[in-house]
Amino acid sequence: MANKSDSGQRDLLVITQAMTIKWLEKKVMDLQKQLHLLESHAMNCSLPNSNSREGLVSMA
């Protein structure tokens, strides 16, 4: 009977670990998307050339 109990606990551990891995993979993908968006935003919001007219516009 103990062998069956050990097997059940092992199965539960494997399932728990698999669920944790899936959650972590999703978290990594979400963070990669967030990073990509932030990088794109940073590229679009770069400061204009100080010699250009846009550089003279007030930020207020």
Backbone hydrogen bonds in HBPLUS format (Angstrom, degrees):
<---DONOR---> <-ACCEPTOR-->    atom                        ^
c    i                          cat <-CA-CA->   ^        H-A-AA   ^      H-
h    n   atom  resd res      DA  || num        DHA   H-A  angle D-A-AA Bond
n    s   type  num  typ     dist DA aas  dist angle  dist       angle   num
A0005-SER N   A0001-MET O   3.13 MM   4  6.47 155.2  2.20 148.7 155.7     1
A0006-ASP N   A0002-ALA O   2.84 MM   4  6.09 159.0  1.88 152.0 157.7     2
A0007-SER N   A0003-ASN O   2.96 MM   4  6.14 152.6  2.04 142.1 149.7     3
A0008-GLY N   A0004-LYS O   2.97 MM   4  6.24 153.3  2.04 144.2 151.1     4
A0009-GLN N   A0005-SER O   2.94 MM   4  6.23 157.4  2.00 150.9 156.9     5
A0010-ARG N   A0006-ASP O   2.88 MM   4  6.07 153.9  1.95 145.9 153.6     6
A0011-ASP N   A0007-SER O   2.88 MM   4  6.12 156.5  1.94 146.9 153.3     7
A0012-LEU N   A0008-GLY O   2.94 MM   4  6.15 158.1  1.99 145.8 151.8     8
A0013-LEU N   A0009-GLN O   2.92 MM   4  6.14 154.7  1.98 145.1 152.0     9
A0014-VAL N   A0010-ARG O   2.93 MM   4  6.19 159.2  1.97 150.9 156.2    10
A0015-ILE N   A0011-ASP O   2.92 MM   4  6.16 161.9  1.95 151.6 156.5    11
A0016-THR N   A0012-LEU O   2.88 MM   4  6.05 161.0  1.92 148.3 154.0    12
A0017-GLN N   A0013-LEU O   2.87 MM   4  6.06 161.3  1.90 150.8 155.9    13
A0018-ALA N   A0014-VAL O   2.88 MM   4  6.06 155.3  1.94 147.2 154.3    14
A0019-MET N   A0015-ILE O   2.93 MM   4  6.16 157.2  1.98 150.3 156.1    15
A0020-THR N   A0016-THR O   2.95 MM   4  6.18 154.6  2.02 146.7 154.0    16
A0021-ILE N   A0017-GLN O   2.91 MM   4  6.13 157.8  1.96 148.9 154.6    17
A0022-LYS N   A0018-ALA O   2.99 MM   4  6.24 160.7  2.03 147.8 152.6    18
A0023-TRP N   A0019-MET O   2.95 MM   4  6.16 157.5  2.00 146.9 153.1    19
A0024-LEU N   A0020-THR O   2.90 MM   4  6.12 159.3  1.94 150.6 156.3    20
A0025-GLU N   A0021-ILE O   2.85 MM   4  6.07 155.6  1.91 151.3 158.3    21
A0026-LYS N   A0022-LYS O   3.02 MM   4  6.25 157.5  2.08 146.5 152.1    22
A0027-LYS N   A0023-TRP O   2.91 MM   4  6.17 155.8  1.97 146.3 153.7    23
A0028-VAL N   A0024-LEU O   2.89 MM   4  6.14 156.8  1.95 149.8 155.3    24
A0029-MET N   A0025-GLU O   3.02 MM   4  6.29 161.0  2.05 147.8 152.8    25
A0030-ASP N   A0026-LYS O   2.86 MM   4  6.12 160.7  1.90 153.7 159.0    26
A0031-LEU N   A0027-LYS O   2.90 MM   4  6.11 160.1  1.94 150.2 155.7    27
A0032-GLN N   A0028-VAL O   2.84 MM   4  6.06 150.2  1.93 148.8 157.4    28
A0033-LYS N   A0029-MET O   2.97 MM   4  6.23 156.0  2.03 148.3 154.3    29
A0034-GLN N   A0030-ASP O   2.95 MM   4  6.21 159.9  1.99 147.6 153.4    30
A0035-LEU N   A0031-LEU O   2.85 MM   4  6.02 158.6  1.90 145.9 151.8    31
A0036-HIS N   A0032-GLN O   2.91 MM   4  6.10 159.2  1.95 146.4 152.1    32
A0037-LEU N   A0033-LYS O   2.91 MM   4  6.20 160.3  1.95 152.1 157.2    33
A0038-LEU N   A0034-GLN O   2.92 MM   4  6.17 159.6  1.96 150.2 156.0    34
A0039-GLU N   A0035-LEU O   2.82 MM   4  6.04 156.4  1.87 152.1 158.9    35
A0040-SER N   A0036-HIS O   2.88 MM   4  6.10 158.0  1.93 149.1 155.2    36
A0041-HIS N   A0037-LEU O   2.84 MM   4  6.03 158.6  1.89 147.8 154.2    37
A0042-ALA N   A0038-LEU O   2.87 MM   4  6.03 155.9  1.92 144.6 151.3    38
A0043-MET N   A0039-GLU O   2.99 MM   4  6.21 153.3  2.06 145.0 151.9    39
A0044-ASN N   A0040-SER O   3.00 MM   4  6.25 151.5  2.09 146.5 154.2    40
A0045-CYS N   A0041-HIS O   2.93 MM   4  6.05 133.2  2.15 144.3 156.8    41
A0052-SER N   A0049-ASN O   3.01 MM   3  5.47 160.2  2.05 115.9 122.3    42
A0055-GLY N   A0052-SER O   3.19 MM   3  5.50 139.9  2.36 103.3 113.4    43
A0056-LEU N   A0053-ARG O   2.91 MM   3  5.38 157.0  1.96 113.5 121.1    44
A0057-VAL N   A0054-GLU O   3.29 MM   3  5.50 162.3  2.32 107.6 112.7    45
